[in-house]
């Protein structure tokens, strides 16, 4: 399978509009996340949205509309060095597309805009984590050009 570069223009998301995520989007974000995960994480998103909407001038938290309906969002953050590295890196925390609009270019449009915004900040690398058994999401990230990182993420159970 040939990998498609997400920076190539495409007509598949011609009805997708990407804009900065706004404070008034909070309820739509919470509802869409609950629809896709099966649980309501209101407090989590209140904190995440406050952090993401206040901490940067360049929008790295984005919303997508499909035919004027709230259809997806992403939350990302820029770190100016972490784990002993001094380079700027962006971390994609959350990417959600409405189940009714999957395969309509929502995720791809969000990522394209995010990449443009990050390049304007001088950020050259975007990282994310995916559950190892979420094959649909792994396939999506592969299709838009992500590849496995050279580092291994480790967890330690404190219980």
KEDRENZA-382660 format. One record per residue (C-alpha): residue in three letters; y negated, x negated, z negated. Coordinates in pm, whole numbers, padded with zeros to 5 digits, always signed. Layout:
% residues N
AlaYXZ/...
***
This chain:
% residues 159
Unk+00000+00000+00000/Unk-00337-00143+00099/Unk-00595-00157-00176/Unk-00924+00020-00095/Unk-01244-00142-00219/Unk-01440+00119-00416/Unk-01766-00028-00289/Unk-01695+00085+00067/Unk-01884+00403+00151/Unk-01669+00710+00183/Unk-01726+01073+00270/Unk-01459+01200+00033/Unk-01711+01253-00246/Unk-02001+01381-00035/Unk-02037+01684-00265/Unk-02033+01470-00582/Unk-02365+01394-00749/Unk-02374+01118-01011/Unk-02654+01100-01262/Unk-02722+00954-01604/Unk-02554+01132-01891/Unk-02808+01333-02091/Unk-02810+01443-02457/Unk-02784+01805-02340/Unk-02450+01719-02173/Unk-02282+01675-02513/Unk-02113+02016-02526/Unk-01991+01982-02166/Unk-01849+01637-02247/Unk-01674+01765-02560/Unk-01533+02069-02376/Unk-01412+01867-02076/Unk-01250+01604-02298/Unk-01077+01881-02499/Unk-00952+02039-02175/Unk-00800+01710-02058/Unk-00667+01575-02390/Unk-00574+01898-02568/Unk-00782+01813-02876/Unk-01146+01859-02967/Unk-01315+01532-03065/Unk-01666+01653-03145/Unk-01762+01392-03407/Unk-01620+01108-03194/Unk-01834+01206-02897/Unk-02145+01267-03105/Unk-02127+00904-03220/Unk-02025+00766-02878/Unk-02294+00955-02690/Unk-02562+00854-02937/Unk-02462+00488-02898/Unk-02434+00507-02520/Unk-02753+00703-02459/Unk-02977+00496-02686/Unk-02859+00137-02653/Unk-02945+00050-02292/Unk-03218+00112-02038/Unk-02981+00093-01740/Unk-02754+00397-01736/Unk-02397+00297-01811/Unk-02306+00644-01927/Unk-02282+00876-01632/Unk-02208+01237-01545/Unk-02070+01376-01220/Unk-02137+01717-01076/Unk-01923+01870-00805/Unk-02088+02158-00623/Unk-02341+02175-00912/Unk-02070+02203-01183/Unk-02017+01943-01458/Unk-01704+01775-01323/Unk-01667+01443-01502/Unk-01822+01165-01703/Unk-01779+00806-01805/Unk-01890+00604-02103/Unk-01928+00229-02071/Unk-02097-00045-02271/Unk-02225-00390-02194/Unk-02135-00675-02426/Unk-02327-00999-02411/Unk-02030-01212-02506/Unk-01718-01130-02705/Unk-01398-01302-02821/Unk-01564-01642-02786/Unk-01682-01587-02428/Unk-02052-01605-02349/Unk-02056-01407-02023/Unk-02175-01050-02000/Unk-01892-00803-01963/Unk-01889-00426-01940/Unk-01620-00217-02100/Unk-01530+00124-01965/Unk-01448+00330-02275/Unk-01390+00672-02124/Unk-01347+00815-01775/Unk-01276+01188-01744/Unk-01257+01407-01434/Unk-01216+01782-01462/Unk-00852+01872-01381/Unk-00965+02132-01126/Unk-01155+01864-00934/Unk-00905+01581-00935/Unk-00864+01398-00604/Unk-01215+01506-00502/Unk-01369+01160-00555/Unk-01518+01229-00900/Unk-01382+00916-01069/Unk-01451+00697-00768/Unk-01812+00819-00741/Unk-01867+00755-01114/Unk-01725+00403-01086/Unk-01929+00322-00775/Unk-02252+00416-00952/Unk-02147+00230-01267/Unk-02081-00086-01063/Unk-02424-00064-00898/Unk-02589-00024-01239/Unk-02393-00313-01387/Unk-02480-00543-01097/Unk-02848-00464-01162/Unk-02790-00596-01516/Unk-02626-00911-01384/Unk-02285-00808-01518/Unk-02002-00938-01301/Unk-01694-00803-01480/Unk-01578-00459-01588/Unk-01282-00413-01822/Unk-01090-00113-01947/Unk-00764-00030-02120/Unk-00500+00217-02009/Unk-00195+00348-02188/Unk+00101+00167-02034/Unk+00275+00494-01945/Unk-00027+00674-01792/Unk+00088+00616-01436/Unk-00172+00844-01276/Unk-00459+00655-01436/Unk-00300+00316-01365/Unk-00258+00418-01001/Unk-00619+00534-00984/Unk-00750+00206-01127/Unk-00526+00009-00892/Unk-00650+00210-00592/Unk-01016+00137-00673/Unk-00958-00236-00716/Unk-00874-00306-01081/Unk-00600-00557-01158/Unk-00422-00665-01479/Unk-00633-00888-01703/Unk-00532-01241-01792/Unk-00550-01157-02163/Unk-00301-00960-02369/Unk-00437-00693-02603/Unk-00270-00705-02946/Unk-00258-00450-03229/Unk-00180-00506-03595/Unk-00063-00211-03805/Unk-00238-00234-04142/Unk-00018+00034-04298/
***
